[in-house]
Amino acid sequence: MSSSYITSWTVSQAKRDFALGLLKSFRLEAVPMAPGSWAVVIVGPLNTHGPLVDVRTKGPRAFKTLDAAVGSLVDIGFRVDALVKG
């Protein structure tokens, strides 16, 4: 994951900001320290960006599968139609 995060969101904070129209997009990043795991990075207002974090630890969440990461995005409100290598 990139270390230049500006902010971070818990799922409930992301749901709130999504409902307010503040979240623009997302990306999934491989977690280097946990091979096979994925992090969700959200792009918010004024191009702020940061990871989806655990409520208790406030550390970035590492999802063990892409399915779990996409499930969190859908739970927030994003529509995920395709995953494309960019």
Secondary structure as UniProt FT lines:
FT   HELIX           11..19
FT   TURN            20..21
FT   STRAND          25..30
FT   TURN            32..33
FT   TURN            35..36
FT   STRAND          38..43
FT   HELIX           45..47
FT   STRAND          49..53
FT   TURN            55..57
FT   HELIX           66..76
//
